[in-house]
Amino acid sequence: MSRGRLLMCSMVIAILAASTRWSVQAVTGPSFAFVAASAVLALPWYVLLVVSVRRHGKSGLWVLLGAPLVLLWPLWFGLFWYACSHGADCP
């Protein structure tokens, strides 16, 4: 795969992972199922990152542009869980 296609695939997966809050929650109701769906989408993105770096070296790091979108909801959930387990006033 060319670098352009790898970057495009990375961004598509990243946008899907970031939009799970609105697409999955509409189906499942108020729950954290969107975090699980976002984490599931992070796995193929990570594989794409590894393939890109192995194949193209440092120039394959462009795939990291999707990292903030892919890690948005799992990181948010992790920070929320950490705050609640360490004495924050949580619902």
N, C-alpha and C positions, 0 to 999 in steps of 0.2 A: 504494500500500500504506500502511496505517496504521502508526504507530510501534510499536504492540503486535505487529503481525505481523512487522515488520522485526526487532524484538528477539527474537521467538520463533524466526524463521529463523536469526538470528545464533547463538543459543544451541544450536540443533540442530546446525548445522554445527560449532560449537566443540566440542560434546560428541563428535561423530563424529571430529573431528580428534584430540582428546585420547585417545580410546579405540582409535586405530589400533594402538597397541603390542600390545594384547591380541587384536585381531581379525585384523590382517594377519599378525603374526608366527606365529600358530597355523597359518596356511595356508602361509607361505613358509619356515618354519624360522628358525633364528637368523640374521638378517640385518638390514640397515638399510632394508629395503623399507618399513617402517612410517614412516620419516622422509619418504620420497618420497610416500607416500600422505597423510601429514599436510600436506606442502607443497602437494600438489594440492588438498586441501580448503581450504587457506588462500586460494587464488585466488578462488573464489566468495565467500568471506567478505569479502575485500578489496573486491570489486565491490559487495557488499551494503553495506559501510561507505560507499563513495563515493556510491552512490545515496541512502542514508539522509541523509548530510550535505547533498547537493545539494537534496534534496527538503524536508527539515525543518530545515536549518540547525543551529544549536547543539543543539537538542533531539534531533537525530538521532545525537548522540554516545553515546547509550545503547547503541548497537551495540558500542561498545568494551568492554563488559563481557565479551564472549567472547574478547578478545585474549589473555589468559593461557593459555586452553585451546588456542586455535588455534596459538599460537607455542611451545607447550611443547616438543615433540619437535624441530622444526627448530632452536630456540635451544639446546637441550641438545646436539644433534649438533654444531652450530657451535662451542660452547664446548669440547666434547670434542676436536674436530679441532684447534682452536687450541692447546689444551694439549699435545696429542701432537706437533704440529709445532714446538713451542717447547721441547722437551726434557723433557717429563714422561715418567714411566715408564709406557708404555702397553702393553697386551697385543698 
